[in-house]
Amino acid sequence: MGDSFEFDDVDAFTTGAEGQPGQRVFYVQVRAHGVRVTLKCEKQQVSAMAQYLHRLLSDLPDPSDRPIPQSLELVVPIDATAFVVGPMGLAYDRELDRFVLVIEEFVPADEETGEPDPVLLDDRGRLRLHLTRGQALAFAEHAEAVGAAGRPGCVWCGLPMDPDGHPCPRMN
């Protein structure tokens, strides 16, 4: 069976990346009750989560609690990940005044059918956690900073530029 984790209260929820811009590997990390879970993910997944959190937070009162900035750093070693992030679900529970985040393990599609193996789907890992509004805001802001620390965008086309430049479609 895949790894499953559930946390009603978390000490820290963060993201980070390792490697050089253009070759970075992104992670999300949860720390709660002495347990650390690190998941490998894509930059776009982190960005989408941050954008959606900002959108949900815009309709809520400003949080009164904020984690200390040091808690947003990834705790090493981060090479041992529980699973690779696949589908995610995020909602706000008004009754609990908490965000509920569910992350499921990525399951590759079968090459012949194009569909995921049903046995692997039933056995995939899951992470479910609750976040305060302050933790959600801190994660979203930190995620934006982590994403922006990568390759700069081209002023002409917006595509990421490598240190040696890139083949700009607008300059051809």
N, C-alpha and C positions, 0 to 999 in steps of 0.2 A: 504494500500500500504506500502511496506517496506521503510525504511529510505534510502534516496538518498542524496548524498553530492557531490558537485563539487567545486574544488578549483584550480584556475589558478596560484595562488601564495600561498605558505604556509610559515608560520612563523617557524614551526618545524615539522619534520617527524621523529619518533623514534620508538624504541621497548624496551621492558623490560619484566621482569618476577617477579612474586610474589610467595612465598612459598619456601619450602625446596627442595634442589636438589633431583630429582626423583619424586617430586610431584609439580613441578612448573607449574604455569599457565602463558602462554605467551600472550602478547598484542602488537599491533601496535597502535600508537597514532599520530593523525594529529592535529595540532593547526594552525588556520588561521583566521584572522579578528575577533578575540574574540570568535571563536567557537572551541570547543574541541571535537573530535570524537575518541573514543577508541574502538578497535575491538579485540575480543578474537581470538587467532589463535594457531596453533601448532608450536612447535620448528622447525620442518622440513620445514614449510612454511617460517619462518623467515630466516632460513639457505639458502633455495633455492633462496629467493629473494636477499640475500646478495651475494651469488655466482654469480647469473646472472648479478647483477649490476657491480660486479668486472669485469666480462667478457666483458660487454659492455663498461665500462670505460677504459679498456686496449687499446681500439682502438681510444680513444679520447684524446685531449690535457688535461694536468693536470688542475684541476679547480683552479681558482684564488680566489674563495670565499669559506669559510668554516664556518659553524655555530659554535658558542661558545660551548664548551663541556657541560656546564650546560643545554643547550637547548635540550640535548639528554636524559635527565632524564624524566621519566614519571611524569606527573602532577597528583596528587591525588585529589579526590578519583578516582580510576580506576575501581571500581566494577560495575558501570553502563555502560555497553557496548552497542553500537548501534546494532551490530550483530556479529555472528561467521563467520570468514573468510572461504570462499569456493574457487571457481576458481579465479585466478589472471592473469592479462595480463600486460606485461611491454614492453615498446618500447622507442626508442630514436627518437625524432623529431629534425632533423638537422636544419630545418628552424627556429624553436623556441629556439634551443639549450637547450632543456628541455627533461627530461624523463617523459613519460606519464605512470602512473600506474592506473590500473583499478582493483578494488577488488569487488567481488560479494559475496553476502551472501550464506552460506552453506545451501543447501536444502536437507533434508534427503530423501532417496529412500523409496518407498513404499515396505513393507515387502512382499507382494504378487507378484508384478510385477518386483520389483528390479529397477524400474524407478522412478525418481522424479515426484511428482505431478505437472502437467503442470500449474495449477492455482498458486501454490506456486512459480514455476519458474518465471512466469510473474510478480509476486508480490515481488520478493526478493529485498533486499537492495543492493545499489551500492555506491561505493566511487570511484571518479575519481579525480586525482590530477596531477599537474605538479611539478617536482623537478628540481632544478639546479644540475649541475654536482657536486658541492660542497656538497649539501645536500645529494645527492645519495651516494657519497663516505663516508661521515660522518655516514650515516645510515648503510652502509655495514660494516664498521669497527666496529661500536658500536654493531651491530647485532652479529658479530663474537665473540666479547668480552662477550656479554650476554650469548650466547650459550656455550662458554667455561667455564663459571662460574658454570656450573652444576656438575654432577657427573663425577669423573675422569674415563678414560677408562682403562680397564684391559690390562696389558702389554702382556698378552698371546693371548687374543681373540679380544680385542678392544671393547667389550661390556661395557656399563656403569656399574660401581660398586656402590653398596649401601654402607653406612657406615659400615655395617656388612659383606661386601664382596658380592659375587654372585656365583651361580653355573656355573663355567667356563666350557664350553664344551671341551676345549682343555686339561683340567686337570683331566677329568674323565677317 
